[in-house]
Amino acid sequence: MREYLTPSEVETLRETARKRGRNGHRDATLILVAYRHGLRVSELCALTWDQIDFDAGDMHIRRVKNGKPSVHPIMGDELRALRRLRREQPEGRYVFQSELKAPMTPGGVRKLLERIGAESGLPFPVHPHMLRHACGYKLANDGHDTRAVQDYLGHRNIQHTVRYTELAAGRFKDFWRETGK
């Protein structure tokens, strides 16, 4: 079974999430943030508003599992989605909250993504770690240096990062060029 999502599959999940009623925007933003920053589900659930610097357009990432913390830029669409989410839930410390104003739990996010994945018509079950893997594969396929991907994902050991480059088909694309012969 495949353990990652393609960028188009991530977008399919986000579109499905947007259409899901009163929490659609929150859920679509949750998917985007987890994907763009390669967050583990526990890191996503623990994300607080004080980790987001709206003025600088940065997110301070606190990693679990002895991972290396880092500061990631927040792209424009993501920044707008987070600002809207903040306006919609002005109280509360956590970025992703349940309707009871408590932080979402890893189990709740797992169930949410399972449902969204099934509703989106993907032919395999979806779980949160697939978004982290999707981030790694996207960065590797875009040709980013393995050490840079390691730092971005917060891996202390590069062996945890190498798996993304080993499976990145894009790494071979410039090995041969058409010469007409």
FENQUI-V546239 format. One record per backbone hydrogen bond with DSSP energy under -0.5 kcal/mol. NH is the residue of the N-H (numbers start at 1). CO is the residue of the C=O. E is the energy in kcal/mol with one decimal. If there is no record, write none. Layout:
NH_CO_E ; NH_CO_E
//
This chain:
5_130_-0.9 ; 10_6_-2.3 ; 11_7_-2.0 ; 12_8_-2.0 ; 13_9_-2.3 ; 14_10_-2.3 ; 15_11_-2.5 ; 16_12_-2.3 ; 17_13_-2.7 ; 18_14_-2.4 ; 19_15_-1.0 ; 19_16_-0.6 ; 20_17_-1.9 ; 23_20_-0.6 ; 24_21_-1.9 ; 27_23_-2.7 ; 28_24_-2.4 ; 29_25_-2.4 ; 30_26_-2.5 ; 31_27_-2.0 ; 32_28_-2.1 ; 33_29_-2.9 ; 34_30_-2.4 ; 35_31_-2.2 ; 36_32_-3.0 ; 37_33_-1.8 ; 38_34_-0.7 ; 38_35_-0.6 ; 39_34_-1.6 ; 44_40_-2.4 ; 45_41_-2.3 ; 46_42_-1.5 ; 47_44_-0.9 ; 49_93_-2.4 ; 51_48_-1.8 ; 52_49_-1.6 ; 53_51_-0.6 ; 53_58_-2.9 ; 54_52_-0.8 ; 57_53_-1.9 ; 58_53_-1.7 ; 59_72_-2.8 ; 60_51_-3.3 ; 61_59_-0.8 ; 61_70_-3.1 ; 62_60_-0.5 ; 63_61_-0.6 ; 67_64_-1.4 ; 68_154_-1.8 ; 70_61_-1.5 ; 72_59_-2.8 ; 74_57_-3.0 ; 75_73_-0.5 ; 79_75_-2.8 ; 80_76_-2.5 ; 81_77_-1.9 ; 82_78_-2.5 ; 83_79_-2.4 ; 84_80_-2.3 ; 85_81_-2.2 ; 86_82_-2.4 ; 87_83_-2.2 ; 88_84_-2.2 ; 89_85_-1.4 ; 90_87_-0.6 ; 95_47_-2.5 ; 96_47_-0.5 ; 97_95_-0.8 ; 98_102_-3.3 ; 101_98_-1.9 ; 104_96_-2.6 ; 109_105_-2.5 ; 110_106_-2.4 ; 111_107_-2.3 ; 112_108_-2.3 ; 113_109_-2.7 ; 114_110_-2.1 ; 115_111_-2.3 ; 116_112_-2.6 ; 117_113_-2.7 ; 118_114_-2.3 ; 119_115_-2.7 ; 120_116_-2.0 ; 121_117_-0.6 ; 121_118_-1.0 ; 122_117_-1.4 ; 130_127_-1.6 ; 131_128_-1.6 ; 132_128_-0.8 ; 133_129_-2.3 ; 134_130_-2.4 ; 135_131_-1.8 ; 136_132_-2.0 ; 137_133_-2.9 ; 138_134_-2.4 ; 139_135_-2.5 ; 140_136_-2.3 ; 141_137_-2.9 ; 142_138_-1.8 ; 143_140_-1.6 ; 144_139_-2.2 ; 149_145_-2.3 ; 150_146_-2.4 ; 151_147_-2.1 ; 152_148_-2.5 ; 153_149_-2.5 ; 154_150_-0.8 ; 155_150_-2.0 ; 158_156_-0.5 ; 160_157_-1.7 ; 161_158_-1.1 ; 162_158_-2.3 ; 163_159_-0.7 ; 164_161_-1.8 ; 165_161_-0.8 ; 166_162_-2.5 ; 167_163_-1.2 ; 168_165_-0.6 ; 169_167_-1.0 ; 171_168_-1.6 ; 172_169_-1.7 ; 173_170_-1.2 ; 175_172_-2.1
//
